[in-house]
Amino acid sequence: MSNKEIPYKIYLNENEMPKQWYNVRADMKNKPAPLLNAATMKPITFEELRPVFCDELINQELDDVNPYIDIPEEILKFYKMYRPAPLVRAYCLEEKLGTPAKIYYKFEGNNTSGSHKLNSAIAQAYYAKKQGLKGVTTETGAGQWGTALSMACSYFDLDCQVYMVKVSYEQKPFRREVMRTYGAKVTPSPSETTEVGRKILAAHPGTTGSLGCAISEAVEAASLQEGYRYVLGSVLNQVLLHQTVIGLETKTALEKYDISPDIIIGCAGGGSNLGGLISPFMGEKLRGEKDYRIIAVEPASCPSLTRGKYVYDYCDTGMVCPLSKMYTLGSGFIPSANHAGGLRYHGMSSTLSQLYDDGLMEAVAVEQTSVFEAAQYFARIEGILPAPESSHAIKVAIDEAKKCKETGEEKTIVFGLTGTGYFDMMSYQKFNDGVMSDYIPTDEELQAGFAGLPNVEA
Ligand SMILES: *Cc1c(COP(=O)(O)O)cnc(C)c1O
């Protein structure tokens, strides 16, 4: 451990920012399973993906050999407007907890979209523009991804069409207006504007939608318009790749002060922020250079890693996307109304799924009232109002720091603080009013989701 005095915030200079993304798949002995074409059940090819995704992004999606991929100059330029993100030493939190643990968090909420999602949105918009496309379609749940993509598309002058899960569209009008301010067209999903939307509405009248439904609609919308492609804000390998700027910056900042973390913690929805944060550290672990405890935190109401199955599943409710082998609750699983909208996805990144299956990382599920208790505690001590998603990581970081207090161990804990909670005040209101509930699905309910899993020979 170093004797250097560690500041509250470790910033990097612009020239210390990463110039390449790190592709952890290159160092994995057991590669994540390939995406399957839903029609043939064979590994999907570049050509088969071309009608849906941008060419360069498909290359990144399928690349599991090249460890480093150059970040194009135009993207670096955009990154410099809001990065590097600070790595904060949570001195005040440590003091309040009375823990010997040293706690750091990487804060990704310092941009208008309020989360890490902009790191991938700008990359995806760039490759779409470079390919000469007119626009992109996407889904958004709580709205963070849609907001980030709207910002990225307006920067590169691309059309942006967002299918927003209906319940969020109605409950988060301000998110919607941010997107519209950046020029995006926002449609509540399921909608009458797509065939799959009409089908879902007929089968589930009055449904308030889900991420899986909105994905199906966005994919269909892209395929029906000339010069449009579909882009996704999480789950995919390409997204995880772009998010490695988080982990690379974190690692450089820690190394400036000779700090080596013992525990790295992040929330996991589709797995992109966690994957991005841990990738460079996981790389060292995979190459046998170092060891770290890595913990994924998910909501108890949507426990894909802790209670899901590691099998091939559809990525969307309408079953129009390729199949991915992942920890999943089944594409038909609709989680209870948890307030961490960004963590309500039924599946998980195939890369993280494989790493978890290989025992290289752990996962814990936490209940939402305990998450909001941690959020409130953190806000009052460290000043930042955290997003409910991010607060899952806060909760477990605090738990680990408390354990250190009991044992007297001076562990170094790093966690990802993915975003701010300004648009989540309805959830905070429920918590403040004492009417927030916890819901943990029963085994029978999970069984219903598993019953809809496709039968794929391994
Ligand atoms: C989307 C989101 C998440 C979860 O998505 P991942 O792909 O799992 O990272 C977490 N936190 C915030 C603030 C988000 O917007």
The ligand as an ORCA input file, in Angstrom:
! r2SCAN-3c Opt
* xyz 0 1
  C     -29.181      0.968    -17.600
  C     -28.625      1.235    -16.279
  C     -28.090      0.201    -15.489
  C     -28.117     -1.235    -15.864
  O     -27.652     -1.588    -17.121
  P     -26.343     -2.476    -17.337
  O     -26.306     -2.770    -18.772
  O     -26.503     -3.691    -16.493
  O     -25.224     -1.649    -16.911
  C     -27.509      0.547    -14.286
  N     -27.493      1.811    -13.845
  C     -28.008      2.827    -14.566
  C     -27.956      4.209    -14.005
  C     -28.584      2.570    -15.804
  O     -29.081      3.579    -16.524
*
